[in-house]
């Protein structure tokens, strides 16, 4: 979880099981994400934050709860997995507030490809939903609140890498937009 004092940088936060967060070097926006009301707020975009834990193999899921505070501009946030912490390579999913739907992507050596088209989804302000990006072999999927929205087969990224969060779009004020 992100339980911590408000305004703590995510990169200064240590989770309950000892995980720490680092900013992916390709995503250089500053200021960095901070803790706000025990969630993550993104004051500058784009961002990709990588958790320190190393999965034992490439078959795992990354899960996060998203709290949709208000719509201010466009913001896209979601889980990322099989992240290479030195180059821009990962699978990632997102909710895009401008498109009002979920999408599934891969980025390999800085080239991004959409794997799953926009799946329209009602995400009213003041609600929270759980996103799960699952990677098992070549099967990559996105579930929301336990319901599968997108499943694809892709063999581009096979290393376990790391898990993390990825965000882009326009910046929202603290207390608005999407918080993790």
Phi, psi and omega in degrees: 000176180245035178290116181190176179292136177307144179078003174290130175297140178301325179291349176256001184268138173244126181288174184298330180258016173092002179290143175240171184234140173232152177279132176296133186297339180284335183257096191259012182298140174227151004287161182281161178302147181233163175279130175220120179053043179061028174225176180259129177247134182256097183281347177214148184225155003278160180220148167218120180249134186246129177283149185285335183297144177253117177299147182292338176203182186278357180262102180199175175234156174239125185234143179209149174263134178246130178251115182269099184288297179205163176266117175222104184071204177243138180219139174229130185220146175182176180282154177225148180215167185053038181287129169274116186288358180247336177232163184278078178225127181183161163262143180206151178235161180203155164260128182249111185292336177284323179269351180053049179193176180258148181220156178233132185228165163228146172234125179233119180049046174077008176251120184259136179229134176281130179260326180229123182298171180299126174252106181304141185208129177288119181224071184297151177301149180082009179246160178236137177227151180256122177257138177227116173264119182244135179232110178230108186059235180265002181266119182242129184219159176234124174245146175233123182052039177081003180251126179289127178253323184218133171222130179224165172248127181208137183245015186291325185236113184247344180285149181298320181056217181230169175255157179186196179237145177227139181216149177207185179105214180253152184284140175248158176285156177305137181088358177238177176072214181248130176245149180257000000 
